[in-house]
Amino acid sequence: MDIENSNSITPETGERTGCKKEGRFSPNAIAELEEIITHYPNKKAAMLPALWIAQREYGGYITPEAIREVASLLGRPKAEVEGVATFYSMYNFKPKGRHHLEVCTCLTCGCVGAYEVVRKLEEILGIHLGETTPDGEFTLSEVECLDWCEAATVIQVGNKYFGHVTKDNVEMVLEQLRDSDDHTPISLADDIVKILLPGREPKSNAG
């Protein structure tokens, strides 16, 4: 299957959606998407993986250009791709910090001090929830359950989970991240893409 250079016209849009267009999907990204599509009944069904590839290729977030490129490659209307992408909180629509701190504040984590962790992070970083530090290093968010309740409080940073975080040890987490080029929004997207490709192992995410 050659999804980049096919010349079919989709009935949904009336456009030549398979023609080669300018975009940021590398040849390797195109090959990954082609392989992933073979595991689905049609191109439309591969929309979520295609958006993960786009998030990686576009630097960690989904731009209007990324929406257009995914729509073109899958032969779907742009409005449909945008509707799917905006339905999920896992896709970013603006740049995040190099490390995106997602603090679980659901029941279990909340009961053992999640909001104390949040307040400590706000104090250390000088930002509030939903904001990014001026140096672009950290974005701070609160999220729903991260499914590691026995390790509460849990913080997800890209493709890594930090468990048993407290207001007393959270600064150690920040120090570890400042010294690392891993666990970024881009590496998270790449790991999720690899899960869908046989023989390609993502990095461990627990720590």
C-alpha positions as a Python dict, from the first residue, in 0.01 Angstrom:
ca = {
    (1, 'M'): (0, 0, 0),
    (2, 'D'): (135, 345, -91),
    (3, 'I'): (-71, 596, 104),
    (4, 'E'): (157, 885, 14),
    (5, 'N'): (138, 869, -365),
    (6, 'S'): (-198, 708, -442),
    (7, 'N'): (-427, 929, -647),
    (8, 'S'): (-775, 826, -537),
    (9, 'I'): (-1056, 1072, -475),
    (10, 'T'): (-1244, 1027, -150),
    (11, 'P'): (-1624, 1055, -177),
    (12, 'E'): (-1640, 1230, 162),
    (13, 'T'): (-1443, 1533, 49),
    (14, 'G'): (-1420, 1516, -330),
    (15, 'E'): (-1048, 1591, -296),
    (16, 'R'): (-746, 1402, -417),
    (17, 'T'): (-643, 1305, -68),
    (18, 'G'): (-367, 1059, -156),
    (19, 'C'): (-152, 1296, -361),
    (20, 'K'): (191, 1376, -220),
    (21, 'K'): (170, 1701, -24),
    (22, 'E'): (405, 1905, 185),
    (23, 'G'): (410, 1798, 546),
    (24, 'R'): (629, 1682, 828),
    (25, 'F'): (569, 1307, 807),
    (26, 'S'): (912, 1163, 728),
    (27, 'P'): (949, 863, 494),
    (28, 'N'): (988, 649, 805),
    (29, 'A'): (667, 791, 954),
    (30, 'I'): (483, 717, 629),
    (31, 'A'): (615, 360, 636),
    (32, 'E'): (504, 321, 999),
    (33, 'L'): (155, 442, 918),
    (34, 'E'): (133, 212, 616),
    (35, 'E'): (227, -86, 833),
    (36, 'I'): (-17, 10, 1108),
    (37, 'I'): (-301, 46, 856),
    (38, 'T'): (-254, -318, 752),
    (39, 'H'): (-375, -419, 1100),
    (40, 'Y'): (-706, -233, 1063),
    (41, 'P'): (-1008, -290, 838),
    (42, 'N'): (-965, 51, 672),
    (43, 'K'): (-760, 371, 691),
    (44, 'K'): (-1018, 553, 904),
    (45, 'A'): (-974, 297, 1182),
    (46, 'A'): (-606, 392, 1209),
    (47, 'M'): (-681, 755, 1292),
    (48, 'L'): (-566, 745, 1656),
    (49, 'P'): (-226, 591, 1569),
    (50, 'A'): (-191, 842, 1284),
    (51, 'L'): (-247, 1126, 1531),
    (52, 'W'): (22, 984, 1763),
    (53, 'I'): (263, 978, 1471),
    (54, 'A'): (164, 1336, 1393),
    (55, 'Q'): (218, 1445, 1753),
    (56, 'R'): (569, 1301, 1738),
    (57, 'E'): (654, 1437, 1392),
    (58, 'Y'): (523, 1786, 1472),
    (59, 'G'): (734, 1827, 1785),
    (60, 'G'): (503, 1706, 2061),
    (61, 'Y'): (173, 1870, 1971),
    (62, 'I'): (-96, 1870, 1703),
    (63, 'T'): (-105, 2173, 1475),
    (64, 'P'): (-366, 2262, 1210),
    (65, 'E'): (-109, 2148, 953),
    (66, 'A'): (-84, 1812, 1131),
    (67, 'I'): (-463, 1773, 1114),
    (68, 'R'): (-456, 1845, 742),
    (69, 'E'): (-172, 1599, 683),
    (70, 'V'): (-345, 1318, 872),
    (71, 'A'): (-669, 1389, 686),
    (72, 'S'): (-485, 1374, 354),
    (73, 'L'): (-304, 1051, 434),
    (74, 'L'): (-616, 875, 560),
    (75, 'G'): (-855, 1015, 302),
    (76, 'R'): (-1084, 1170, 560),
    (77, 'P'): (-1232, 1520, 598),
    (78, 'K'): (-1023, 1759, 807),
    (79, 'A'): (-1322, 1831, 1031),
    (80, 'E'): (-1354, 1462, 1113),
    (81, 'V'): (-987, 1430, 1209),
    (82, 'E'): (-1007, 1745, 1419),
    (83, 'G'): (-1320, 1616, 1592),
    (84, 'V'): (-1150, 1290, 1685),
    (85, 'A'): (-829, 1459, 1800),
    (86, 'T'): (-1003, 1716, 2019),
    (87, 'F'): (-1218, 1449, 2184),
    (88, 'Y'): (-915, 1307, 2366),
    (89, 'S'): (-703, 1481, 2629),
    (90, 'M'): (-397, 1276, 2530),
    (91, 'Y'): (-331, 1492, 2225),
    (92, 'N'): (-167, 1830, 2280),
    (93, 'F'): (-280, 2134, 2084),
    (94, 'K'): (-17, 2375, 2204),
    (95, 'P'): (349, 2333, 2294),
    (96, 'K'): (422, 2173, 2628),
    (97, 'G'): (737, 2200, 2835),
    (98, 'R'): (1024, 1964, 2765),
    (99, 'H'): (885, 1768, 3058),
    (100, 'H'): (508, 1762, 3107),
    (101, 'L'): (425, 1690, 3473),
    (102, 'E'): (82, 1525, 3490),
    (103, 'V'): (-17, 1480, 3854),
    (104, 'C'): (-296, 1235, 3932),
    (105, 'T'): (-543, 1402, 4170),
    (106, 'C'): (-812, 1134, 4167),
    (107, 'L'): (-948, 967, 4481),
    (108, 'T'): (-655, 752, 4596),
    (109, 'C'): (-383, 1002, 4510),
    (110, 'G'): (-596, 1286, 4644),
    (111, 'C'): (-634, 1109, 4979),
    (112, 'V'): (-260, 1063, 5027),
    (113, 'G'): (-149, 1415, 4940),
    (114, 'A'): (-170, 1479, 4567),
    (115, 'Y'): (-272, 1841, 4615),
    (116, 'E'): (15, 1893, 4856),
    (117, 'V'): (242, 1773, 4575),
    (118, 'V'): (73, 2012, 4332),
    (119, 'R'): (116, 2306, 4568),
    (120, 'K'): (482, 2218, 4623),
    (121, 'L'): (542, 2200, 4249),
    (122, 'E'): (372, 2536, 4199),
    (123, 'E'): (595, 2682, 4469),
    (124, 'I'): (918, 2538, 4328),
    (125, 'L'): (844, 2610, 3963),
    (126, 'G'): (670, 2945, 4009),
    (127, 'I'): (374, 2844, 3793),
    (128, 'H'): (17, 2721, 3839),
    (129, 'L'): (-171, 2427, 3692),
    (130, 'G'): (-194, 2456, 3314),
    (131, 'E'): (113, 2678, 3287),
    (132, 'T'): (467, 2629, 3156),
    (133, 'T'): (785, 2760, 3313),
    (134, 'P'): (943, 3056, 3131),
    (135, 'D'): (1243, 2843, 3032),
    (136, 'G'): (1016, 2586, 2863),
    (137, 'E'): (1138, 2307, 3089),
    (138, 'F'): (817, 2207, 3272),
    (139, 'T'): (442, 2216, 3213),
    (140, 'L'): (222, 2135, 3514),
    (141, 'S'): (-117, 1964, 3480),
    (142, 'E'): (-356, 1756, 3688),
    (143, 'V'): (-505, 1443, 3532),
    (144, 'E'): (-754, 1166, 3595),
    (145, 'C'): (-652, 827, 3733),
    (146, 'L'): (-322, 693, 3599),
    (147, 'D'): (-406, 336, 3704),
    (148, 'W'): (-122, 286, 3953),
    (149, 'C'): (-316, 347, 4272),
    (150, 'E'): (-90, 136, 4493),
    (151, 'A'): (191, 384, 4420),
    (152, 'A'): (-5, 702, 4497),
    (153, 'T'): (72, 982, 4452),
    (154, 'V'): (161, 921, 4086),
    (155, 'I'): (305, 1167, 3833),
    (156, 'Q'): (329, 1083, 3464),
    (157, 'V'): (609, 1257, 3275),
    (158, 'G'): (607, 1160, 2910),
    (159, 'N'): (664, 785, 2894),
    (160, 'K'): (762, 747, 3262),
    (161, 'Y'): (556, 710, 3579),
    (162, 'F'): (690, 830, 3913),
    (163, 'G'): (523, 662, 4211),
    (164, 'H'): (503, 732, 4584),
    (165, 'V'): (563, 1103, 4522),
    (166, 'T'): (521, 1334, 4821),
    (167, 'K'): (573, 1703, 4887),
    (168, 'D'): (899, 1605, 5056),
    (169, 'N'): (1053, 1411, 4766),
    (170, 'V'): (902, 1578, 4459),
    (171, 'E'): (1201, 1811, 4425),
    (172, 'M'): (1418, 1503, 4368),
    (173, 'V'): (1192, 1412, 4075),
    (174, 'L'): (1248, 1757, 3924),
    (175, 'E'): (1624, 1729, 3968),
    (176, 'Q'): (1623, 1392, 3792),
    (177, 'L'): (1422, 1532, 3503),
    (178, 'R'): (1636, 1843, 3462),
    (179, 'D'): (1935, 1615, 3398),
    (180, 'S'): (1747, 1401, 3144),
    (181, 'D'): (1659, 1441, 2779),
    (182, 'D'): (1413, 1152, 2805),
    (183, 'H'): (1044, 1133, 2903),
    (184, 'T'): (932, 1413, 2672),
    (185, 'P'): (599, 1449, 2489),
    (186, 'I'): (779, 1337, 2174),
    (187, 'S'): (922, 1022, 2334),
    (188, 'L'): (578, 936, 2472),
    (189, 'A'): (424, 958, 2125),
    (190, 'D'): (709, 750, 1981),
    (191, 'D'): (662, 477, 2242),
    (192, 'I'): (290, 453, 2170),
    (193, 'V'): (361, 422, 1797),
    (194, 'K'): (614, 144, 1867),
    (195, 'I'): (356, -51, 2066),
    (196, 'L'): (155, -78, 1744),
    (197, 'L'): (453, -201, 1541),
    (198, 'P'): (555, -565, 1597),
    (199, 'G'): (913, -612, 1711),
    (200, 'R'): (966, -255, 1830),
    (201, 'E'): (985, -225, 2206),
    (202, 'P'): (887, 93, 2393),
    (203, 'K'): (1085, 208, 2694),
    (204, 'S'): (976, 107, 3044),
    (205, 'N'): (748, 368, 3199),
    (206, 'A'): (751, 281, 3567),
    (207, 'G'): (995, 412, 3820),
}
